[in-house]
Each structure stands twice: as structure tokens, then as C-alpha cells.
Amino acid sequence: MVGGSKSSITQEYESILCQIKDIISARVVLDKEGVQEIHILAANGRSPKQIVRDIESALLAQFNMPIDHKKISVAQLDWDTGIPE
């Protein structure tokens, strides 16, 4: 978000998501109706499908918020080739 600070709820969502195994970073995009998009950067230790399931479960368990899996995108990094510089 340019020129402003993230809402505390966005920070809470991102904090929970970053605790999930293999997630490196998370960005949650909200609109007035709720979560519009979730962008995840993850290691390649598990399949994107499993990571998406964990995200759905974490948000439902912690915030009682069901999320459509179509709103979640996962990009994976290949850490086996070394940390990018």
C-alpha cells in the first residue's frame, strides 16, 4: 500500500499465514467486502495445493473466515539452487 499503513487485520492475517510451513511471505489484499486476493511466496517443499488447503484451514480456524481457494495464488522458489542474490 503506497503512502499508507496496512490495517491491523491485514497484518494479523499475514502473520498467521507466515507461520504455515514453507511460507516465506504473504500479502493479503482487502476490499470493503473482505479478502479480495492472497499472494503467497513459498519454498518448494510441499505442493501448492497443500499450501492452499493450509491457508484455508488457518483462516477458518483462527478468524472463522472461509476463503475461496481461487483467491489464493502461490509462487514457489527453488531454494535447492541457492538463495538468490
C-alpha positions in Angstrom: 0.0 0.0 0.0 1.7 3.2 -1.2 1.6 6.2 1.2 -0.3 4.4 4.0 -0.1 1.8 6.6 -1.6 -1.7 6.5 -4.7 -2.3 8.5 -4.2 -4.3 11.7 -6.5 -7.0 10.4 -4.3 -7.4 7.3 -1.2 -7.7 9.5 -3.0 -10.3 11.6 -3.9 -12.4 8.5 -0.4 -12.2 7.1 1.2 -13.0 10.5 -0.9 -16.2 10.8 -0.2 -17.2 7.2 3.6 -16.7 7.6 3.5 -19.3 10.4 2.4 -22.1 8.0 5.1 -24.5 6.9 7.1 -23.4 3.8 5.5 -20.0 3.6 8.2 -17.3 3.2 5.9 -14.2 2.9 2.2 -13.4 2.4 0.3 -10.4 1.2 -3.5 -10.1 1.8 -5.5 -7.6 -0.4 -8.7 -6.5 1.2 -11.6 -4.6 -0.2 -14.8 -3.4 1.6 -16.3 -6.8 1.2 -13.4 -8.8 2.7 -10.4 -10.6 1.3 -10.0 -10.0 -2.4 -6.7 -11.7 -3.0 -4.0 -13.6 -1.1 -0.5 -13.8 -2.6 2.0 -16.3 -1.1 5.7 -16.8 -1.7 6.7 -20.3 -0.5 9.5 -22.8 -0.6 9.1 -25.8 -2.8 8.9 -28.3 0.0 5.2 -29.0 -0.5 2.7 -28.8 -3.3 0.8 -25.5 -3.9 -2.5 -27.4 -3.4 -1.5 -28.4 0.2 -0.3 -24.9 1.0 -3.6 -23.5 -0.2 -5.5 -26.0 1.9 -3.4 -25.0 5.0 -4.2 -21.3 4.2 -8.0 -22.1 4.0 -7.8 -24.0 7.3 -5.8 -21.4 9.2 -8.1 -18.6 8.2 -11.2 -20.6 9.1 -9.8 -21.8 12.4 -8.3 -18.5 13.6 -10.8 -16.0 12.2 -13.9 -18.1 11.3 -13.4 -16.8 7.8 -14.0 -19.2 4.9 -12.0 -18.3 1.8 -12.4 -19.4 -1.8 -9.3 -21.2 -3.0 -9.5 -19.3 -6.2 -8.5 -16.1 -4.4 -5.1 -17.6 -3.3 -2.1 -17.6 -5.5 1.2 -19.4 -4.6 4.6 -18.7 -6.1 7.3 -21.2 -5.1 11.1 -20.6 -5.0 13.6 -23.4 -5.7 15.9 -23.0 -2.7 17.9 -26.0 -3.8 19.7 -23.8 -6.3 20.8 -21.4 -3.7 19.5 -18.1 -2.2 19.0 -15.5 -4.9 21.3 -12.5 -4.6 
